[in-house]
Each structure stands twice: as structure tokens, then as C-alpha cells.
């Protein structure tokens, strides 16, 4: 089984390479000449895209083929103040260069839109804003000339006061019909750490016919009862066994059948027992092994996004740790053959 590891947005091994430099609306407003303000936002976007290409080159040179773009590549892209300003056209050359690099090097890339992007909100303005944000991400991927294998990952959303979990899940289904097909084709859903469990997320993914991204850490935090309206599962003390994980791993893998890319999971380690939901700087490989053992039973390759505070440095540290295991062959700086 081949496993490819990736990291999120920042490369801490590089200096002055942030892909998320921003411009607040307050700063935008403070510039008397609106076109000058728009030009400044565009220049910041250009720097973010240049740094993104630097990070991708760094990843490829390090043997890493899985990467998540920052969602803050272009400041104020969806803000009302920049309406009518074509960021995409002005930054197209940068976007195309990134897309071509991704294609030429067979890299897997994705976006994870911000937490405020939810599709099960009962408020029309929230739903409309969420769809705009998803279209922003799709427009960038299309400008990069990347096909639908470049995915978007979102959570299901909230559990609203006047609705139980089942009603909130049904509201997602009702709202999904308003989501443009260009977004639907790229959309994946991830289980979260407080509300929607892996099994609930899998059920919704089956209904909608879209893949699920399985978050192992979130499953540890929230693996309790289903949509009956009861509370979140308790925080576990012991690492789950392969057998304990199998009932959620099998349908997660099945949701990717027919896709041109391997299933994808998110992995992070808890900061500490008191802050169990927070991400640690690095990954504990002992938490990863039972999950990989479980996936191996189904004879598929898998991509794993590391959500660790130390970004690429955490990936490199994990690879050094994995070298110590007799049943792991290191293929590159970011991929392994697991129990060959």
C-alpha cells in the first residue's frame, strides 16, 4: 500500500514565503483612490501566488506530492468592495504557472474553505455567502486549469437551535440543489470534532454521491451517537485499534470508488489531554499505525494530509520516525510503502 503525505499552506522551512498575506477592509478603505486600493490587493495576491509556487517547488524537491492551498491567496476577493474587479484575469499568468507545475509533477492539491462556509444554514444570506466562497475557490482552480480531481473539503456545518441533527442534515441536502455543479463536482465532506460524526458524514456523502475525507483526530474527539440528537462522544484515552476503526474506514474508502485519485484522510495529534481538540506541533506515528493497518486490509493506496502546527517540518519529522519501522519502506521524502 502506497501512502503519500502532504502539508497545509505554509512551508516553515522557507523564509518570507507566506501564501496568506492579507489586506483588511479597514486598510482598503483607508486608501482614498479605490483603484489604487484594488491594485494593492492585486499585488498582495500576486505575491501570495508567487510564494505558493515556491512552496510547491520546495514540496516537489522534497518528495512531497500532496499539498493544500491557502484559502487566503487573494485578499478581499469576495468582498462587496471589490465587486467588478477581475482578480482572476489580472493574476491569470500566476495561476496558470501554478496549475501547470501541479500537472507536470502529478501533484494532488486541494482547498479547505474557512469554517464560516456552511451549506446547512437555515439563513439564506449565509447559504448565499457560502456558495460565493466555494465559487471563489472553484474559479481559482479553473484558472489554474486543474480538473475536478482538485477538491474542496468542507464540514457539514452547524446544529441549529430549532433543529435536531437529523433536520440539519436534511437541510444540507435541500440546500445542496442550489450549489452550482462546478462546485458539486469538486466537493468533499469531512467529519468534525464536535457535531457530525464519521458515520453521519458517510451517510450524507452516500446520499449526495460525493467522497468523504476522513479525519482521524476528529473521530477520536467525536465518535459518539448518531443523528438522534444526543451528545458528542467522549474523548478517548487509548489509541483505537484497527478493529475499532474498521466500521468507519470501510465506507470512507468506498466513497472514493470511481474517483481518479486515492481516498484522502486528515491526520493530526492532540496538543495534550487538556486541549485534546487542538493540533499538536508534530504527528505521533503510533496514532497513525492502526489507521494505516485498517486501510491496508482493503488493498488501496491513500493520501494523508497532516494538519500539524509545524507544517512541512512536521511531515519531515514524521518521515524520520517512520524510517525506524521495519514494515515501512521509504519511497521519497513524502511517501512510503506500508507493509509491502
C-alpha positions, 0 to 999 in steps of 0.5 A: 500500500502506497501512502503519500503525505502532504502539508497545509499552506505554509512551508516553515522551512522557507523564509518570507514565503507566506501564501496568506498575506492579507489586506483588511477592509479597514486598510482598503478603505483607508486608501482614498483612490479605490483603484489604487486600493484594488491594485494593492490587493492585486499585488498582495495576491500576486505575491501570495501566488508567487510564494505558493509556487515556491512552496510547491517547488520546495514540496516537489524537491522534497518528495512531497506530492500532496499539498493544500492551498491557502484559502487566503491567496487573494485578499478581499476577493469576495468582498462587496468592495471589490465587486467588478474587479477581475482578480482572476484575469489580472493574476491569470499568468500566476495561476496558470504557472501554478496549475501547470507545475501541479500537472507536470509533477502529478501533484494532488492539491486541494482547498479547505474553505474557512469554517464560516462556509456552511451549506446547512444554514437555515439563513439564506444570506449565509447559504448565499455567502457560502456558495460565493466562497466555494465559487471563489475557490472553484474559479481559482482552480479553473484558472489554474486549469486543474480538473475536478480531481482538485477538491474542496473539503468542507464540514457539514456545518452547524446544529441549529437551535430549532433543529435536531441533527437529523433536520440539519442534515436534511437541510444540507441536502435541500440546500445542496440543489442550489450549489452550482455543479462546478462546485458539486463536482469538486466537493468533499465532506469531512467529519468534525470534532464536535457535531457530525460524526464519521458515520453521519458524514458517510451517510450524507456523502452516500446520499449526495454521491460525493467522497468523504475525507476522513479525519482521524483526530476528529473521530477520536474527539467525536465518535459518539451517537448518531443523528438522534440528537444526543451528545458528542462522544467522549474523548478517548484515552487509548489509541483505537485499534484497527478493529475499532476503526474498521466500521468507519474506514470501510465506507470512507474508502468506498466513497472514493470508488470511481474517483481518479485519485486515492481516498484522502484522510486528515491526520493530526495529534492532540496538543495534550489531554487538556486541549485534546481538540487542538493540533499538536506541533508534530504527528505521533506515528503510533496514532497513525499505525492502526489507521494505516493497518485498517486501510491496508486490509482493503488493498488501496493506496491513500493520501494523508494530509497532516494538519500539524502546527509545524507544517512541512517540518512536521511531515519531515519529522514524521518521515524520520520516525517512520524510517525506524519501522521495519514494515515501512519502506521509504519511497521519497521524502513524502511517501512510503510503502506500508507493509509491502 
